[in-house]
Amino acid sequence: MTFPDNLLYTPEHEWVDWVPGTQDPVAVGITSYAARSLGDIVFVELPALGTVVTSGEVCGELESTKSVSDLYAPVSGEVVAVNDRAVSDPSLINDDPYGEGWLFKVAVTDATGLLTAARYAELTGD
């Protein structure tokens, strides 16, 4: 399995499209590894608009046919957008985790501890 090089990752299997030094809001999602491990995702609970999330802390939940999994914020900041399509059709997350299956966007105030695609691949063994 390959992971897009233009994204950064967390050990908890989230991705973020943050470029260090930029101030634009960033999209957040789960990796293809996480989507595959969870199985068919059937329910998504995301942070509400305006919520301040903290890197490494639980900010939502994903429920699949196999289990329920916490969603961790990969960066700190304010949630400025939520992917309502993924909430109403969670299969988007399994089908296209790096595209249409993004989860929410954050105006970043802090981003530390993120992994490159190569380092994340080492972590997952893929």
N, C-alpha and C positions, 0 to 999 in steps of 0.2 A: 504494500500500500504506500502511496506517496502522498505527501502533504504539501499544499501550495506554499512555495517559497516566499510569496509576498505577504504572508500572514505570520503573526506571532502566536504562541500557544502557552497553555498553562499545564502543570502536571495533573490538574483535575479534568483535562480534556476539553477545555473551551479554546476558541480562537478569537483573535481580534485583528482588525485590519489597520492597526496603529502604525504610523511611521514616526519614529522618535523626532522630536523637534516641531511637530505640526500641532495645530490647535483645533483641527476639524473634528467634529463628532465621529466616533468610530463604530463600526458594526461589530456585534458579538454573536457568536454561535457556538455550537458544539462540533467537535471534529467527526470525521467519517469513522474513526476508530470508536468513538463513543456511541455514535448512531448504530453502528454494527453490533457493538456489545449490548446495547439496550434492547435491540430488536425493534419491532413495530411500535413507534411512539403514538400513543392514543390521547394524551392530555398534556397540556403545557400551561404552567402558571409562571407568568413573567412579572417583573417589577413594573409598577405603574409609572406613567409619565411624571416627571418631577421628583421621583425617588432618588435619593443619594445612595449610591452603592459603594461598598468598600472592597477593594481588591482582596480576594481570598475568602470573602464571607459569602454565605448562602444568600441568594437574591431571588430564587425561584425554584421550580420543581418540574421534572419531566417524568411522566408516567408511561410505562410501556406495558406490553403484554407479559413481560418477564418480571418487572420490578418498578419501584419508584426511586428516582435518583435526584439528589439535590443539584441545583444549578449554582455555580459559584461565579462571582464577578471577577473577570480577569484584570480589570482596572478599576480605579476609584473615580467617581464623578457623578454627574446628574444624568439620569435617563431622559433622553430627548425624543426618542421614537421607540415604538413597539411594533413588531411585525404581526399585525392582526391576522394576516393570511395564515401564518404558521400556527396561531392560536386556534383559528377555526378549522384548519386542515393540517394537523400535526404530521401527516405523512410527508409534507414538504421537507421536513427536517431529515427524514431518512433518505428521501429521493435526491435532495440537492442541499446538503448541509453547508456548503460554502457559497451558495447562491441564494435562490429563493427561500431557503430554509434558515436564513439569518434570524436572530431572535429579538434583539433590541440594539439601540444605539446610545452611546454615552459621550457626553462632553467631558473629556478626560482632565482630571486634576492631578492624578498620580498613576504611573505605570511602572512597576518594578517587578522583577522576577519572571519576566516573560521569556519563553524559549524560542529559538529559531526552529525552522522545520526540521533541520538535521538533528538537532538535540531532542526534539519531541519524538522523532522516529526512533532514536536510540532508547528513549524512555519506554516507548510502547513495544519495542522489539520488532517493529515493522520496517 
